Amino acid sequence: MRLIITELKKLFSREIFVLMLAAVFILNAYLLFRTASSGEATVSDYRAVYSAIEGMPDDEKLAWLDARLQEYSGQHRYDFDVLHELREECDGVVNYQDFLESIRAQADSMTAVSIFAKPDTFNYRSILKTPPAYENVQDVVPVFDVSKGLTLATDNSFTDILCGFILLFSVLSIMLYDREQGMSGLLFSMRRGRGYLIMTKLAALAITLLGAVLLIYIENLIIGGILYGLGDLMRPIQSVSGFIGCNLRINVWEYLILYVLFKFIAFFCIGAVLSLIAVNTRNTVSFYGISAAVIIVEGVLYVLIHPLSIYSIFRYINLIAFTKVNEVFCNYKNINFFEQPVPLVPTALSALIIITATCCFLSSYHYSKKRNLEFRRLGFKRGLGRGKRVHSQLWYTLYKSLILQKGALVISVFIVVSVFMSQTFYKKYDQADVYYEYYTEKAEGRITAETLDFFESEKERFEDLQTQLDELRQNEPSNYTAQNELSKQLAPTMGFNPAYERLQQIKDIDGAYMFYDTGYKRALGKAGYDDDMKYALAAMFLLLFLVSPLIANDNKYRMSFIISSTASGKQSYIRRNLLTAALYGLLAALIWILPYSVTISQYYGNGRLLGSLKSITDFADFPLNMKLWQYVLLVAALRILFVIVSALVMLWVSSRCRNTTSAVLINFAVFVLPIIVYLLGAKVMVNIGFCPLLSVNVVLNSFSFLHISIVIIGIAVPAARPILSMLKRKIAN
């Protein structure tokens, strides 16, 4: 017990961990409030309806909601979407017995149809197992009450992601910090320095995760209760929105306890897997690379495998799926296990326990059997096949980073990530944009008299059609067939009107072209997408794992002092690392920019790069009348520049840290965390730190040319100063 307390003291004595915890709880609260206020329906809209039906029997609540919907005129005191949502929820509660009966009836009808009545199939066996699963809830009587606060508290992805940050930082601090400090050799020689020590570390990790999960979800429930209320916690869980299909005979309070315990076990299971990876890797970069690969593979399986697929076992028995507790319990599910239906809840729980126990056992076994991790095993075969060629110092720096520190593995993982991001890219279907594309491509090219005549003739045609429709509605209001036909002919106006307005705005601009510009607007930050920050996140993660160890790992072994004492070390050590970091920055930028450019071209085309930038009306106020290709090239060049600057600043952080873990944590907080927070919904973060510079769109779209120059100079000078001071210090040593 004393060792567990010692491990916890070591963890919480680190200021960065405590600051990270505080940031997580503050950010989680902010995102909860923002989520509640982000929809069209406000908190007050829900509270108004809940207040109006409070105290009514459920049948009267349903009748009241039906009446309000029927008399709704658009000026009602209650929001229509809220009324409709709560009406559907109340109807499910009131007609719960009909729902149970429908399960039995569906099973009877489906087993009677020949296409389903094949006893040796998964579908048939699953249908037969479903009705008996609901036998223990036949006499349950759900109650319609406030559910919105509970769903807000328990069903949001950003809380899981923030808990993941706590998990990762805890594993880094508990499992890797001793190795990073060079203490593992001393600990291994002690009586309890192996198997007992690793079990102590796992226990400390479990206690940390249990406390974090408990506190963060208590915070969620408090905020959910403040905003919406939680309702009667003693009502059956089937009363809560989305849980009408749950087959567990428990109340809401019992489910919340079960929820927290299952969530804790899920996160500890992930922690046990990461701990096993930490025990079996020789350096921190290898740990990051293998851990990222495992999480990415699990995420891809969870996203891509259909719930009814024959491979659904890999979707549900999955590290990511385990954290989705509501999805596990909200409905009874059978998963396909070699054509045998097995219930999800006991299967998932058993898998969690088995995976966690196995990883803990293997971690303890391998940790107790390993030799000192500070030294590599020497062998005769290591020298075979190696030539005597003397390489350049830069070659050895790259060899150390890419091979010894497993940077090549990290690059490989992120190339796969880049391919996956390109494959999951989608163009949102928009009927107005389809018509807009038709008219812009119809008039593609320089704006001529023929172009103007075409648009004017189309405008007159649509005006005539609109006049006919107005007259028909006035004179023959019941002639719906003719009205519908005219409405169909007028449908293209949703794309024609913006194309016509754009033509009128740019027809007098020198060098203006008409072309389909939706892809350019998306790529340049004018269409409301977050592509720039999503790809910047991948680039920063790549640099995080490549650049952070460059000097910090040498500082760990005090190698920088030895290198600096050599004849060429003083002059070239820092220069080689600067060049290496810059190369990594260039690589990260190209892995971001090139695939994205190709993807945009595939979905939207890339016509008329020779036209004026002001051909896109969103850039009508841009201070320079540039060619479109010049502006696109400027954006790409600035992104490359700022990614390289970010890499150099990461290198400076690395030089100031005594181990790789500290460098990774600091760089994560500075470069990666703000982007994640932005993508989670805190849009204000796009203007903070390096986010606007990595985006570039934010800077170019929000400031004048003078302001852009000031921002570039303002970031370049602070970025250069620490690098110059580091160079002077290294030379002085």
C-alpha positions in Angstrom: 0.0 0.0 0.0 2.8 2.4 0.8 4.3 1.8 -2.7 0.9 2.6 -4.3 0.7 5.9 -2.3 4.3 6.7 -3.4 3.4 6.1 -7.1 0.3 8.4 -6.7 2.4 11.1 -5.0 4.9 10.9 -7.8 2.1 11.3 -10.3 0.3 14.2 -8.6 3.5 16.0 -7.7 4.1 16.7 -11.4 2.7 20.2 -12.0 1.9 19.5 -15.7 -0.3 16.5 -14.7 -2.2 18.6 -12.2 -2.6 21.5 -14.7 -3.8 19.0 -17.3 -6.4 17.6 -14.9 -7.7 21.2 -14.1 -7.8 22.0 -17.8 -9.7 18.8 -18.6 -12.4 19.5 -16.0 -12.8 23.2 -17.1 -12.9 22.3 -20.7 -15.4 19.5 -20.1 -17.7 21.9 -18.3 -17.4 24.4 -21.1 -18.2 21.9 -23.8 -21.2 20.6 -21.9 -22.7 24.1 -21.6 -21.8 24.7 -25.3 -23.4 21.5 -26.4 -26.6 22.3 -24.6 -26.8 25.7 -26.3 -25.5 24.7 -29.7 -28.8 23.4 -31.2 -31.8 25.4 -32.5 -33.8 24.3 -29.4 -32.5 26.0 -26.2 -32.4 24.8 -22.7 -35.3 27.1 -21.8 -37.4 25.5 -24.6 -37.0 22.1 -22.9 -37.5 23.4 -19.4 -40.7 25.2 -20.5 -42.3 22.0 -21.8 -41.1 19.9 -18.8 -42.5 22.6 -16.4 -45.9 22.6 -18.2 -46.4 18.8 -18.0 -45.0 18.4 -14.5 -47.3 16.4 -12.2 -49.5 15.1 -15.0 -50.1 11.3 -15.5 -48.2 9.9 -18.5 -51.4 9.6 -20.6 -52.3 13.2 -20.0 -48.7 14.3 -20.9 -49.0 12.5 -24.2 -52.4 14.0 -24.9 -51.1 17.5 -24.0 -48.1 17.1 -26.3 -50.3 15.9 -29.1 -52.6 18.9 -28.6 -49.7 21.4 -28.6 -48.4 19.9 -31.9 -51.8 20.0 -33.6 -52.4 23.6 -32.7 -48.8 24.7 -33.5 -48.8 27.7 -35.8 -45.2 28.8 -35.8 -45.8 31.5 -33.1 -46.4 29.1 -30.3 -44.7 29.6 -26.9 -43.2 26.1 -27.2 -40.6 25.0 -29.7 -41.9 22.6 -32.3 -38.9 20.3 -32.4 -38.9 20.0 -28.6 -42.6 19.1 -28.6 -42.0 16.5 -31.4 -39.0 15.0 -29.7 -40.7 14.7 -26.3 -43.9 13.5 -27.8 -42.0 10.5 -29.4 -40.3 9.8 -26.1 -43.5 9.9 -24.1 -45.3 7.7 -26.7 -42.6 5.1 -26.3 -43.1 5.1 -22.5 -46.9 5.0 -22.5 -46.9 2.2 -25.1 -44.1 0.1 -23.6 -46.2 -3.0 -23.4 -47.0 -2.7 -27.1 -43.3 -2.5 -27.7 -42.7 -5.8 -25.9 -45.6 -7.4 -27.8 -44.1 -6.2 -31.1 -40.9 -8.0 -30.3 -42.7 -11.3 -29.9 -44.9 -10.7 -32.9 -41.9 -9.8 -35.1 -40.1 -12.9 -34.0 -43.2 -15.1 -34.8 -43.7 -13.5 -38.3 -40.0 -13.6 -39.3 -39.5 -17.2 -38.3 -42.6 -18.1 -40.3 -41.3 -16.6 -43.5 -39.2 -19.0 -45.5 -36.4 -16.5 -46.3 -35.7 -16.1 -42.6 -36.8 -19.6 -41.3 -33.4 -21.3 -41.7 -32.5 -22.8 -38.4 -28.7 -22.9 -39.1 -28.3 -19.2 -39.7 -27.4 -16.4 -37.2 -30.5 -14.3 -38.0 -32.9 -17.2 -37.1 -31.1 -18.1 -33.9 -30.9 -14.4 -32.9 -34.6 -13.9 -33.5 -35.4 -16.8 -31.3 -33.2 -15.6 -28.5 -34.6 -12.0 -28.4 -38.1 -12.4 -26.9 -36.9 -14.5 -23.9 -34.3 -11.8 -23.2 -37.2 -9.5 -22.3 -39.1 -11.9 -20.0 -37.7 -10.3 -16.8 -39.0 -6.8 -17.8 -42.6 -7.8 -18.7 -44.0 -6.1 -15.6 -41.8 -3.0 -15.7 -43.8 0.3 -15.9 -41.7 3.1 -17.3 -42.4 6.7 -16.3 -42.0 9.7 -18.6 -39.7 12.2 -16.9 -36.8 14.5 -17.6 -34.2 12.6 -19.6 -32.3 15.4 -21.3 -29.9 16.0 -18.4 -29.0 12.3 -18.2 -28.3 11.9 -21.9 -26.2 15.1 -21.9 -24.2 13.7 -19.0 -23.6 10.2 -20.3 -23.8 10.4 -24.1 -21.1 12.7 -25.4 -17.8 11.8 -27.1 -15.7 14.7 -25.9 -15.8 13.6 -22.3 -14.5 10.2 -23.4 -11.7 11.9 -25.4 -10.8 14.1 -22.3 -10.7 10.9 -20.2 -8.4 9.5 -22.8 -6.0 12.4 -22.2 -6.0 11.6 -18.5 -5.4 7.9 -19.3 -2.5 8.6 -21.7 -0.8 11.0 -19.3 -1.2 8.6 -16.4 0.3 5.8 -18.4 3.2 8.0 -19.4 3.9 9.2 -15.9 3.4 5.9 -14.1 4.9 3.4 -16.6 7.6 5.4 -18.4 8.7 8.1 -16.1 11.1 5.9 -14.1 12.7 4.7 -17.4 13.0 8.3 -18.7 14.7 9.3 -15.5 17.2 6.4 -15.7 15.8 4.8 -12.6 14.8 1.5 -14.0 18.3 0.0 -13.5 18.3 0.9 -9.8 14.7 -0.3 -9.3 15.3 -3.7 -11.0 18.0 -4.5 -8.4 15.7 -4.0 -5.5 13.8 -6.8 -3.8 10.4 -5.5 -5.0 11.6 -3.8 -8.1 10.1 -6.1 -10.7 6.8 -8.0 -10.5 5.6 -6.4 -7.3 6.5 -2.9 -8.6 4.6 -3.3 -11.9 1.5 -4.5 -10.1 1.8 -1.5 -7.8 2.0 0.8 -10.9 -1.1 -0.9 -12.4 -2.9 -0.4 -9.1 -2.0 3.3 -9.0 -3.2 3.6 -12.6 -6.5 2.0 -11.7 -7.0 4.3 -8.7 -6.2 7.3 -10.8 -8.6 6.3 -13.6 -11.4 5.4 -11.1 -11.1 8.8 -9.4 -11.0 10.6 -12.8 -14.0 8.8 -14.2 -16.0 9.2 -11.1 -15.3 13.0 -10.7 -15.7 13.9 -14.4 -19.1 12.1 -14.6 -20.2 13.6 -11.4 -19.4 16.9 -12.9 -21.5 15.9 -16.0 -24.4 14.9 -13.9 -24.3 18.1 -11.9 -24.2 20.2 -15.0 -27.0 18.1 -16.7 -29.1 18.5 -13.5 -28.5 22.3 -13.5 -29.4 22.7 -17.1 -32.3 20.3 -17.6 -32.8 18.3 -14.4 -32.3 14.5 -13.9 -35.8 13.5 -13.1 -36.7 10.7 -10.6 -33.6 8.5 -10.3 -35.6 5.6 -8.9 -37.7 5.2 -12.1 -36.9 2.2 -14.4 -34.0 2.8 -16.9 -36.5 2.1 -19.7 -38.0 5.5 -18.8 -34.9 7.3 -20.1 -34.8 8.4 -23.8 -33.1 5.8 -26.0 -33.3 3.0 -23.4 -36.8 1.7 -24.2 -35.1 -1.5 -25.6 -33.0 -2.2 -22.5 -33.7 -5.6 -21.0 -32.1 -5.0 -17.6 -34.4 -4.7 -14.6 -32.7 -1.7 -12.9 -33.5 1.8 -12.1 -31.7 5.0 -13.3 -29.6 5.3 -10.1 -28.4 1.7 -10.4 -27.7 2.2 -14.1 -25.5 5.3 -13.3 -23.5 3.2 -10.9 -23.2 0.4 -13.5 -22.3 3.1 -16.1 -19.4 4.5 -14.1 -18.0 1.1 -13.2 -18.2 -0.2 -16.8 -16.6 3.1 -18.1 -13.8 2.7 -15.5 -13.2 -0.9 -16.5 -13.2 0.1 -20.2 -10.6 2.8 -19.6 -8.5 0.6 -17.4 -8.6 -2.1 -20.1 -7.1 0.4 -22.5 -4.6 1.4 -19.9 -3.6 -2.2 -19.4 -3.1 -2.6 -23.1 -0.9 0.6 -23.2 1.0 -0.6 -20.1 1.8 -3.9 -21.9 3.1 -1.9 -24.9 5.1 0.3 -22.5 6.7 -2.7 -20.8 7.7 -4.3 -24.1 9.1 -1.2 -25.9 12.6 0.1 -25.5 11.9 3.8 -26.0 9.0 6.3 -25.8 8.7 6.8 -29.6 8.1 3.1 -30.1 5.5 3.2 -27.4 3.7 6.1 -29.2 4.0 4.4 -32.6 2.6 1.0 -31.5 -0.1 2.6 -29.3 -1.2 4.8 -32.1 -1.3 1.9 -34.5 -3.4 -0.2 -32.0 -5.9 2.6 -31.4 -6.2 3.5 -35.1 -6.9 -0.1 -36.0 -9.5 -0.4 -33.3 -11.1 2.8 -34.4 -11.2 1.7 -38.1 -12.8 -1.6 -37.1 -15.4 0.2 -35.0 -16.3 2.7 -37.7 -16.2 0.5 -40.8 -17.7 -2.8 -39.7 -21.4 -2.9 -39.9 -23.3 -3.9 -36.8 -25.0 -6.8 -38.7 -21.8 -7.9 -40.5 -20.5 -11.4 -39.9 -17.4 -9.7 -38.5 -19.4 -7.6 -36.0 -17.6 -9.3 -33.2 -14.6 -7.1 -34.0 -16.8 -4.0 -33.9 -18.3 -4.7 -30.4 -15.4 -6.5 -28.8 -13.3 -3.5 -29.4 -11.4 -1.0 -27.2 -13.3 2.0 -28.7 -16.7 0.2 -28.5 -16.1 -0.6 -24.8 -16.1 3.2 -23.9 -19.6 3.6 -25.6 -21.4 2.4 -22.5 -24.9 3.6 -23.5 -24.6 1.8 -26.8 -23.9 -1.4 -24.9 -26.8 -1.2 -22.6 -29.5 0.8 -24.4 -30.9 -2.1 -26.4 -30.6 -5.9 -26.2 -28.2 -7.0 -29.0 -26.9 -10.3 -30.2 -23.6 -10.3 -31.9 -22.4 -12.8 -34.5 -19.9 -15.2 -33.0 -19.2 -17.8 -35.8 -22.9 -17.9 -36.7 -23.9 -18.2 -33.0 -25.8 -15.2 -31.4 -24.3 -14.2 -28.1 -25.7 -11.4 -26.0 -23.6 -8.2 -26.1 -23.6 -7.2 -22.4 -22.2 -10.3 -20.8 -19.9 -10.9 -23.8 -18.5 -7.4 -23.6 -18.1 -7.5 -19.9 -16.3 -10.9 -20.1 -14.1 -9.7 -22.9 -13.2 -6.6 -20.8 -12.2 -8.6 -17.8 -10.3 -11.2 -19.8 -8.3 -8.6 -21.9 -7.6 -6.5 -18.8 -6.4 -9.5 -16.7 -4.4 -10.9 -19.5 -2.6 -7.6 -20.2 -1.9 -7.1 -16.5 -0.5 -10.6 -16.2 1.7 -10.3 -19.3 2.9 -6.9 -18.2 3.9 -8.3 -14.8 5.5 -11.4 -16.3 7.6 -9.6 -19.0 8.5 -6.8 -16.6 9.9 -9.3 -14.1 11.8 -11.2 -16.7 13.2 -8.3 -18.6 16.8 -7.2 -18.4 17.8 -3.7 -17.7 16.0 -1.5 -20.3 18.7 1.1 -20.2 21.1 -1.1 -22.2 20.7 -3.1 -25.3 21.8 -6.7 -25.6 25.1 -7.1 -27.5 25.5 -9.9 -30.0 27.8 -11.1 -32.7 25.1 -11.0 -35.3 24.5 -7.2 -34.9 27.8 -6.5 -36.7 27.2 -8.8 -39.6 26.5 -7.2 -43.0 27.6 -3.8 -41.9 30.1 -2.0 -44.0 32.9 0.3 -42.8 31.7 3.3 -44.7 31.8 6.6 -42.7 28.5 8.5 -43.2 27.8 12.1 -42.7 26.8 13.4 -39.3 23.3 14.3 -40.6 23.0 10.6 -41.7 23.7 9.5 -38.2 21.2 12.0 -36.7 18.5 10.7 -39.1 19.5 7.1 -38.3 19.1 7.7 -34.6 15.7 9.3 -35.1 14.2 7.0 -37.7 15.7 3.7 -36.7 16.8 3.8 -33.0 13.9 6.0 -31.9 11.5 4.3 -34.3 10.6 7.4 -36.2 10.2 5.4 -39.4 7.4 3.5 -37.7 5.7 6.7 -36.8 5.9 8.0 -40.3 4.5 4.8 -41.6 1.5 5.0 -39.2 0.8 8.6 -40.3 1.0 7.8 -44.0 -1.7 5.2 -43.3 -3.7 7.9 -41.4 -3.3 10.3 -44.3 -4.7 7.6 -46.7 -7.5 6.9 -44.3 -8.4 10.6 -44.1 -8.5 10.8 -47.9 -10.7 7.7 -48.1 -13.2 9.0 -45.5 -13.4 12.5 -47.2 -16.9 13.2 -48.4 -18.7 15.8 -50.5 -22.0 16.7 -48.9 -24.9 16.3 -51.2 -26.6 19.7 -51.8 -29.2 20.0 -54.5 -28.6 23.8 -54.7 -24.9 23.1 -55.2 -25.7 20.6 -58.0 -27.6 23.3 -59.9 -24.9 25.8 -59.1 -22.3 23.5 -60.5 -24.3 23.1 -63.7 -24.6 26.8 -64.4 -21.1 27.7 -63.5 -19.7 25.0 -65.7 -22.1 25.9 -68.4 -20.6 29.4 -68.4 -17.1 28.4 -67.6 -14.4 30.7 -68.9 -14.0 34.4 -69.4 -17.1 36.5 -69.1 -18.2 37.5 -72.5 -21.3 39.0 -74.0 -22.5 35.5 -74.8 -22.2 34.5 -71.1 -24.2 37.6 -70.1 -26.9 36.9 -72.7 -27.2 33.3 -71.5 -27.8 34.3 -67.9 -30.2 37.0 -68.8 -32.3 34.7 -71.0 -32.3 32.1 -68.2 -33.4 34.8 -65.7 -36.3 35.9 -68.0 -37.3 32.3 -68.4 -37.4 31.7 -64.6 -39.3 35.0 -64.1 -41.9 33.9 -66.6 -42.3 30.5 -64.9 -42.7 32.3 -61.5 -45.3 34.6 -63.0 -47.2 31.6 -64.3 -47.0 29.8 -61.0 -48.3 32.9 -59.1 -51.2 33.3 -61.5 -52.0 29.6 -61.2 -52.0 29.7 -57.4 -54.3 32.8 -57.5 -56.8 31.6 -60.2 -56.6 27.8 -59.8 -55.5 27.1 -56.2 -56.7 23.5 -56.4 -54.8 22.6 -59.6 -51.9 21.0 -57.7 -50.6 19.0 -60.7 -49.9 22.1 -62.7 -48.4 23.8 -59.7 -46.1 21.0 -59.0 -44.9 20.8 -62.6 -44.1 24.5 -62.6 -42.4 24.2 -59.2 -40.2 21.4 -60.6 -39.2 23.7 -63.5 -38.3 26.4 -61.0 -36.1 24.1 -58.9 -32.9 25.0 -60.7 -33.3 28.6 -59.4 -31.7 27.5 -56.1 -28.5 27.2 -58.0 -29.0 29.7 -60.7 -29.6 32.7 -58.4 -26.3 32.5 -56.6 -24.5 31.9 -59.9 -26.3 35.0 -61.4 -25.4 37.1 -58.4 -21.8 36.0 -58.6 -21.7 36.9 -62.3 -23.0 40.4 -61.6 -20.4 41.0 -58.9 -17.3 39.8 -60.9 -18.1 40.7 -64.5 -16.2 44.0 -64.3 -13.1 42.6 -62.5 -10.0 42.3 -64.6 -9.2 38.7 -65.4 -12.4 37.3 -63.8 -13.6 33.8 -64.8 -16.7 31.9 -64.2 -16.0 28.4 -62.9 -17.2 25.9 -60.3 -15.6 27.3 -57.1 -17.2 25.3 -54.2 -14.1 23.2 -53.8 -11.9 26.3 -53.6 -14.2 27.8 -51.1 -14.1 24.6 -49.0 -10.3 24.4 -49.1 -9.8 28.1 -48.4 -12.0 28.2 -45.4 -15.1 29.8 -46.9 -17.6 26.9 -46.7 -17.7 26.2 -43.0 -15.6 23.0 -43.0 -12.8 22.2 -40.6 -10.6 20.5 -43.1 -7.6 22.7 -42.4 -7.6 22.0 -38.7 -8.2 18.2 -39.1 -5.2 17.9 -41.4 -3.2 20.2 -39.2 -3.9 17.9 -36.2 -2.4 14.9 -38.1 0.6 17.0 -39.0 1.2 18.1 -35.4 0.8 14.6 -34.1 3.5 13.4 -36.6 5.9 16.2 -35.5 5.1 15.6 -31.8 6.4 12.0 -32.0 9.3 12.8 -34.4 10.8 16.0 -33.0 10.2 15.7 -29.3 12.8 13.0 -28.7 15.6 14.6 -30.9 17.4 16.4 -28.1 15.4 15.4 -25.1 16.5 11.8 -25.5 20.2 12.9 -25.6 19.6 15.1 -22.5 18.3 12.0 -20.7 21.6 10.2 -21.1 23.7 13.5 -20.9 24.9 12.8 -24.4 24.6 16.4 -25.5 27.5 17.4 -23.2 29.6 14.6 -24.6 28.8 15.5 -28.2 29.5 19.2 -27.5 32.9 18.4 -26.2 34.1 17.0 -29.5 35.8 19.1 -32.2 32.8 19.1 -34.5 30.1 18.7 -31.9 30.0 22.3 -30.8 29.5 23.6 -34.3 27.2 21.0 -35.8 25.1 19.3 -33.1 22.4 21.9 -33.0 22.6 22.6 -36.7 22.0 18.9 -37.5 19.0 18.8 -35.2 17.6 22.1 -36.7 17.9 20.7 -40.2 16.3 17.4 -39.1 13.4 19.1 -37.5 12.9 21.3 -40.5 12.9 18.2 -42.8 10.3 16.6 -40.6 8.2 19.8 -40.7 8.4 19.8 -44.5 7.4 16.1 -44.6 4.5 16.7 -42.2 3.3 19.6 -44.3 3.5 17.6 -47.6 1.7 14.6 -46.1 -1.0 17.1 -45.3 -1.1 19.3 -48.3 -0.6 16.9 -51.3 -3.2 14.3 -50.5 -5.7 16.9 -49.6 -5.1 18.8 -52.8 -5.6 15.6 -54.8 -8.8 14.7 -52.9 -10.3 18.2 -53.4 -9.5 18.0 -57.2 -11.2 14.6 -57.4 -14.4 15.7 -55.8 -14.7 19.3 -57.0 -12.3 19.7 -59.9 -9.5 22.3 -60.2 -10.5 24.4 -63.2 -9.5 28.0 -63.9 -6.5 28.4 -61.7 -5.4 31.2 -64.1 -8.4 33.3 -63.2 -8.5 36.1 -60.7 -8.9 35.3 -57.0 -11.7 37.8 -57.0 -13.6 35.5 -59.3 -14.7 33.9 -56.0 -17.0 36.5 -54.5 -15.9 35.6 -51.0 -12.5 37.2 -51.9 -13.9 40.3 -53.5 -12.4 42.5 -50.7 -9.0 40.8 -50.7 -6.4 43.7 -50.9 -4.5 42.2 -53.9 -6.0 41.1 -57.3 -4.0 37.9 -57.4 -4.3 34.9 -59.8 -6.1 32.0 -58.1 -3.0 29.8 -58.5 -0.9 32.4 -56.8 -3.2 32.5 -53.8 -3.4 28.7 -53.6 0.4 28.6 -53.8 0.7 31.3 -51.1 -1.6 29.3 -48.7 0.5 26.1 -49.3 3.8 28.0 -48.8 2.6 29.6 -45.6 1.3 26.2 -44.3 4.7 24.7 -45.0 6.5 27.6 -43.4 4.4 27.5 -40.2 4.6 23.7 -39.9 8.4 24.0 -40.1 8.3 26.8 -37.6 6.2 24.6 -35.3 8.8 21.8 -35.7 11.6 24.2 -34.7 9.7 25.4 -31.6 9.1 21.8 -30.7 12.8 21.2 -31.0 13.5 24.1 -28.6 11.1 22.5 -26.1 12.9 19.2 -26.6 16.2 20.9 -25.8 14.8 22.3 -22.5 13.5 18.9 -21.3 15.4 16.2 -19.6 13.5 13.3 -21.1 11.2 12.5 -24.0 8.1 12.2 -21.9 8.2 15.7 -20.7 8.9 17.1 -24.2 6.0 15.2 -25.6 3.6 16.4 -22.9 4.6 20.0 -23.2 4.5 20.0 -27.0 1.2 18.2 -26.9 -0.3 20.9 -24.6 1.0 23.7 -26.9 0.4 22.4 -30.4 -2.0 19.5 -30.3 -4.4 20.1 -27.5 -5.7 23.5 -28.8 -6.6 21.8 -32.2 -8.4 18.9 -30.4 -10.3 21.4 -28.3 -11.3 23.3 -31.4 -12.5 20.2 -33.2 -14.5 19.2 -30.1 -16.5 22.4 -30.4 -14.7 25.3 -28.8 -14.4 27.3 -32.0 -12.7 30.2 -30.2 -9.5 28.1 -30.1 -8.9 28.7 -33.8 -7.6 32.1 -32.9 -5.3 31.0 -30.1 -1.7 29.8 -30.1 -0.4 28.3 -33.3 -3.9 27.3 -34.5 -4.5 30.4 -36.8 -1.0 30.0 -38.3 -1.4 26.3 -39.0 -4.8 26.9 -40.6 -3.6 30.0 -42.6 -7.2 30.4 -43.7 -8.0 32.1 -40.4 -5.3 34.6 -40.9 -5.9 35.4 -44.5 -9.6 35.5 -44.2 -9.7 37.7 -41.1 -7.0 40.3 -41.5 -5.8 42.9 -44.0 -2.5 42.4 -45.8 -0.7 44.6 -43.3 -2.1 42.6 -40.4 -1.0 39.4 -42.1 2.6 40.7 -42.4 2.6 41.7 -38.7 1.4 38.3 -37.6 4.0 36.5 -39.7 6.8 38.7 -38.3 5.4 38.5 -34.8 5.5 34.7 -34.9 8.8 34.4 -36.7 10.8 36.5 -34.3 9.7 34.7 -31.1 10.2 31.4 -32.8 13.7 32.3 -33.9 14.8 33.8 -30.5 14.8 30.5 -28.6 16.5 28.7 -31.4 19.3 31.3 -31.5 19.7 31.3 -27.7 19.8 27.5 -27.8 22.5 27.7 -30.5 24.6 30.2 -28.5 24.3 28.1 -25.3 25.4 24.9 -27.1 28.4 26.7 -28.7 29.3 28.2 -25.3 29.3 24.8 -23.7 
